């Protein structure tokens, strides 16, 4: 038996985010008009944060049937992102999905009554591939990010990643470290207006994706960071040509 959402709950989840996907890197509008003026198109899904049935993604045996079917256990996503979160539960955890939901609902609340959406205020992102000295590890290839906030209000960075668009690869940066001594985890991190910071991330996961797709460097890559409002800020393309000894 599946503990499904009621139609009322599905509608509430969609309306609370303005029918936009809650994944920060997406935020796609999920509804619009058909040619028939009496009908509309919907590509949105009321997805379960913890699974609706046993053995499903992120199933929590401590929840009751009512709790699984409640709005508190739901998040509104486009169909693509709904499939994505259930295909990689190690990355898209309960905590991650709950954060997406809170942030997207907060942004929707801020936009209520505004004539148009507030214009995007892009952060400046630079991506470099280089080497850093890590204590006890030696010289290790790293992705190096520099992020600056040119806007007149703070921004909070929640995540970062690297994409190789031509190869169809997009991977997050796990355990990013600030370029300070001793190094410490970088996210979440607030950047005041006019300020910036730098951080690094290992290339291992990106290289494993290259190998799995049988892609041989050099490849063009783009670095990105996501902020607390769900916006994605990208660097200019650069060339990645390193390869680990395992490659």
N, C-alpha and C positions, 0 to 999 in steps of 0.2 A: 504494500500500500504506500502511496505517495501522499505526503501532506502538502497539497497544492494550495496556491493562493486563490482567494476568491476574486471575482472580477472587480469588485470594489477595491480590494487591496492592490491589484495590478494598476488600476486607474490612478489610485493615490500615489503609488511609487512613481509613475510616469509624470503626473502633474507636479509633484514636489521638485522635480528637476527640469521642468519646462520641456519634457519629452526629449531631453538630450542624454546621450550616453554618458555614464558616470566615470568612465575610464579617462584619466587626465590626458593621455596622449591622443584621445579620440574626440570626445565631446560632440559627436555627430548628431544632427537633428534626426529624429527617428520617425517623424510623421509628416505628411504633406498631402496635397490634393491628387486625386485621380482625374482622368478626363471627364468621367461622369461627375457632375457637380454635386451629386448627393452622396458621393463616396470619398474615402480617403485611403492613403497607403500608410501602413505602419510596419517598420522594420525593427521595432524595439521589443525587448524581452524583459519581463519581470523575473530576474534570476535569483535563485536561492544562494545566500551567503554560505550557510551550512546546508548540506543536501536535504532534499525532500524525502529521501528514503535511505535505508541502510545500504552501505557499500557505494553510495554516491560521493561526489567530490566534497571534501571537508565535512563529512557527516559528524554530527555531535550527538552521541547517545544520551547526553544529559538533558537535552531539550525535550520538552513535551511536544505532542502533535500540534497543539495550539500555537506553541512558540515557533515551531518550524514554519507554520503557515501564516505567521503574523507579518505585518509590514516591517517590523524591526529586523526580520531575517531576510529582507529582500533588498535588491539593488536594481535600478533600471539601467540596462545596457543595450547597445545595438546587437544584432544577431552575431556579427563577427566577434565582438568582444566577449559575448556570452560563451561562445565556443572556446575562445582563447583561455578564459579563466578556468574552465573545466579540463583543459588539456595540459595545464601546467600548474598543478596545485601546490608544488613546492615553492614557486615564485608568487602565485596569487593566493596568499593565505587569507584566513578570516580577518586578521588585523588589517591587511592591505585593503581588502574590499570595504571594510567598515570605514577606513579613512577616506577612500574614494567617495563613499556615500555622503559622509559628513561634509566634505569639501564641496561637492557638487551642489548639495542642497543649500549650503551657505552662500555659494555664488548665485544660485537662482534667487535666493531671498534678496540679495543685494541688487539684483536687476529688476525687481518688481517695480512697475510704474515708470521706468525710465523710457524715454522716447526711443533710444537705440542703445545697443551695447556699448559699453565704454571701450574706446580704442585700445588695441593691444599695446602694451609697453614692453618691448623686447629687451631682454638682457643681452649683454655682449658676451659671446661664448667663443673661446679659442680652444682648439684641440691640437696637441702635439704628441708625437711618439718619441720617447727618449728613454734615458736611463736614470735611475735614482739609486743611491746607496742605501740599502736597508741593513740595519744592525743585525749581525748574525746570519744574514742571508747572502750578502754580496751584491754585485751589480745585477739588477734585474730589469728587464724591459717593462716599461710602464706606459699607460696612457696618461698624459698630463693635460689637465683642464685649467683654464683661467676664466673666471666668470666675473663680470663687472655689472653694476646696476647704475645706469645713467639717469634713472627716473627720480622724481621728487617724492618718493615714498618707498618704504622698505619692501623687500621681497623675501620670501622664504623658499629655499631650495629643498625639495623632497627627494629627488632622485636624479640619476644621470645614466647615460648609456652611449653606445657607439653603434652606428649603422654603416653597413656597406650596401647601399641601395641596389647597385648593379648585380650583386650576388644574392640579394634577398635575405640579408642577415641583419638582425637588430638584436642586440644583447644589452642587458643592464650591467652597470658597474657594481660589483659586489664589494662591500666593505671599503668604500672610498676613504682615503686618509688625507687630512689636511697637511700641507707642506710646512709643518712646524716640528720642533723637536721638544719632547717626544711626539711622534705622530699620533693623532687621535681620529676617531670617526668623524666624517664631515657632515652627515645629514641627520635630522633636518638642521638647516643653518640659515639664519636671517642675515641679509645683506642690507645695510643702510644705504640710503640714497647717496650716490657718488662714491661708494665703496666697492671693493671686490675681494676675492680670495682665490686661492689655487688649491687643487687637490689632485691626487693620483689614484689610479686603479690598475690592477694587474691585467695583463693581456691574455691570461690563460684561457678563460672562458671563450673569448672572441676567437682565439686560435683553434680551439676545439670545434667551434662552429665552422670555421674555414675548412678544417680537415673533414668534417662530416659531410660537407657539401662538395668536397674535392676541389676547392678553390685554392689556387696557388697565388700568393702575393707576387707583385704589388697589386693592391686594390685601393680604390678611392673610398675614404671613410668620412663620416660626419659625426661629430660629437653633439650630444644634446643634454639639456637639463630640464627638469620639470619643476614648476613652482606650486605653491599651495593652492592656487586658483585653478590648477589643471592645465595651465599653458605650457607649451613645449617650445624651448628656445634652442636654436641650432647654430652650430659653427659653420664656417665655410669648409668645403671639401679639402681634404689633405690626403697624402699618400701613405698607406701603411705597407711597409715592405719587410718588417721583421718576421722571424719565424723561430720558435723555440727549438731546443735541441731534440725535443720529442717529435718534431715535425719532420 
